[in-house]
Amino acid sequence: MEMLQITWFVLWAVLWAVYFMLDGFVLGLGFTSRFIAKNDTEKRILINSVGPVWDGNEVWLITAGGATFAAFPTTYALMFSYLYTALLLLLFSLIVRGVSFEFRGKIDSSTWKQSWDNAITVSSFLPALLFGVAFGNIFKGLPMDASGYHGGLISLLNPYGILTGLLFVFLFAVHGALYSTVKTTGDLSDRAFALARMLWIPLLLIAVVFLGYTAYATKLYDNYMKAPVLFIIPVVAVLALVAVQAFMFYKKPLKAFTASCITIVFVVLTGVAGLFPNLIPSSLDPAYSLTIFNSSSSQYTLRIMTVVAFIFVPTVIAYKIWVYRIFRAPVTEKDVLDNHEAY
């Protein structure tokens, strides 16, 4: 039973890490596009660069949420109860983003398009911030005891939660700008690359403060002290972040984007490795923390889920690789002007 719970904790962590890696560049592109694109055609190029993949990336969010619901139902129920307002804002933002991508090009009106451009910016920025704030508070621990949750939306906006939110925002901003660099050409690509290089500096500063403040605000480092081999995870994250800048210096945007992917995955895994075996720790009393042991489904359920996961997760991975390979070429001005079905 314990092995199944650990297996699903690892899978849960990987699903979230992959989701942030994939949807991170879509969110980042969404709220950095107004600083990169100078006209409507360039905005269409940027949107079409994520057009074939953005909705498929949401599969990983649904799978991560579904894994939480099926493997750790108590955690799922209490998380959506305690963080209801924040998660509702997150859900609405993701809905608006999808609608904005689809509706922006339906009417040839500058006012119409500008309104949806603003919606794309806000509905891309908010999820990045809210995901960071949510995970920051989970890393920190929620005020839970026998009588329930003693907090609200405002209490989530504590210094550590906001810091983690800013970390996610800048991670995704650099990630999205690098994706825009790789998937576009000419001056548009050059502006995206310049923005990525500029944003990397505040990202580094925020990451340094985050690593230091984590030792003060959370107990994530306890697991690392008990098992020093775990330090490999944050070390890889730091090295990958440095590699992003190194590759940008040598003007290798595709390698910089790959390093950014690795950075995001290992930043998420750094936090989750520090949580184990907790899913949502209590900041009031560890006895009331939600762990993989006191909030998991039955052994029978976990066994069936494991079989299903080993069948379908590789299938989804293979499909995503195929999609990204098919649409690997940069999007050009000719592509969007010649294609009336483009966004």
Protein Blocks (a to p, Z undefined) as FASTA:
>chain_A
ZZmmmmmmmmmmmmmmmmmmmmmmmmmmmmmmmmmpmbfklmmmmmmmmmmmmmmmmmmm
mmmmmmmmmmmmmlmmmmmmmmmmmmmmmmmmmmmmmmmmmmmmmpccfklmmmmmmmmm
mmmmmmmmmmmmmmmmmmnopaddfkopaddfklmmgfklmmmmmmmmmmmmmmmmmmmm
mmpghjllmmmmmmmmmmmmmmmmmmmmmmmmmmmmmcklmmmmmmmmlmmmmmmmmmmm
mmmmmmmmnopaklmmmmmmmmmmmmmmmmmmmmpmcfbdcfkbmklpccfklmcccfkl
mmmmmmmmmmmmmmmmmmmmmmmmmmmpccdfklmmmmmkbZZ
